Amino acid sequence: MLRSRLLDFIVVVMILCSSGSASRIVTAEMQARWLMAVEEGNRLRDQARYSDAERAYRAALAQAGEFGEEDPRWAESQSLLEGLFYIQGKYSAAEELALQLVDLRGRILGSDHVDFATSLNNLAEVYRVKGQLSKAEPLYRRSVAIWEKSLGPGDPKVAVGLSNLAILYRLRAQFAEAIRLYQQVLAIQEKTAGNNSVVVARTLANLGEAWEAQGRYAEAEVLYQRSLSICEKNLPSMHPDLAGSLNRVAGIYQLRGLMALSEPLYRRVLEIFESAFGPDHPEVAASLNNLAGCLREQSKYASAERLYLRALAIGEKTLGRDQLDTANTLNNLAEL
């Protein structure tokens, strides 16, 4: 474990690192503080304790500032914080950091480096969730090309890039291309991570969404149930990834008219997202929308309206009035 390894550091050991024209002296104690903050942030993030994780990552970033901009720990700290902003739905803050990292790593590492490709991919992810697909696609393609050239076509990073690109194609209703990429991703992940890994569960869910979007509900449900089974075995009961799997199964039940099965799952999803992200996160807004739709189909119009109004307020606050999800919520309200 990292913590035990830190005890082996001798404080008088010094590491020289360059920042611009000046050399900085980094003590082993400084290095140990940075590593401990990163480890703590990662642990808290994996437990979905995002506010606590943000404090730990900010501490790591502050410590990395003493190493200098050209030290890789500075970029790594920024990247961890940017990823956490993305998870929390703080997309403007995530975009700002992602742009800084693309510039920083491009200057320091070069445009063919695997870490530069990671920064391109992360920026593309922010553009995708903001609905700016035309800006996201070339960044995804460029990052995948760099990873394939540097790491080989079967590397897990390539699978990440292909999966993100497949999501973009699914959003554009280019289902054949999305399914082809998802199947390619599954082949990589099952080989590198195992058939019952969480990354495989996510890809199964994504592939199911591509089938569902084409009205092939039976195929989708099989994949959703398999994804849910993996998540239930591997994740805590209040983890957002588990909520995502529950939400997909609830959606299939709703499409089949099984509201008595769908509604309690939607309520559990909402509970998990509110616990993980707080009351004003875009995932909470999406969950409110889904639950409201289920209630509307049961003629529970007053309850549905309250949920739609809350979802609309969150969407306008976090995503903006013109974002697609916000517009959909407004349309749902109008149809009540």
DAZI-V799261 format. One line per field, one symbol per residue. ss: DSSP state (~ for helix, > for strand, _ for the rest). phi: phi as a letter, one per 30 degrees, with the letter a starting at -180 (. if undefined). psi: psi as a letter, one per 40 degrees, with the letter a starting at -180 (. if undefined). Layout:
ss: ???
phi: ???
psi: ???
//
This chain:
ss: _~~~~~_______>>>>>>__>>>>>>~~~~~~~~~~~~~~~~~~~___~~~~~~~~~~~~~~~~______~~~~~~~~~~~~~~~~___~~~~~~~~~~~~~~~~~~_____~~~~~~~~~~~~~~~~___~~~~~~~~~~~~~~~~~~~____~~~~~~~~~~~~~~~~___~~~~~~~~~~~~~~~~~~_____~~~~~~~~~~~~~~~~___~~~~~~~~~~~~~~~~~~_____~~~~~~~~~~~~~~~~___~~~~~~~~~~~~~~~~~~~____~~~~~~~~~~~~~~~~___~~~~~~~~~~~~~~~~~~_____~~~~~~~~~~~__
phi: .ddddddddcdddcbcbcbiccccccddddedddddddedddddddcicddddddddddddddddddjddddddddddddddddedddicdddddedddddeddddddcjdcddddddddddddddddddicddddeddeddddddddddcjdcdeddddddddddddddddicdddddedddddedddddccjdcddddeddedddddddddcicdddddeddddddeddddcbddcdedddddddddeddedddicddddedddddedddddddcjdcceddddddeddddddddcicdddddedddddddddddccjdcdedddddddddddd
psi: idddddeeihdehihhihhbeiiihhidddddddddddddddddddefgddddddddddddddddedidehddddddddddddddddeegdddddddddddddddddddieeiddddddddddddddddeegddddddddddddddddddeieeiddddddddddddddddefgddddddddddddddddddeidfiddddddddddddddddeegdddddddddddddddddeiiefhddddddddddddddddeegddddddddddddddddddeiefidddddddddddddddeefgdddddddddddddddddddideiddddddddddde.
//
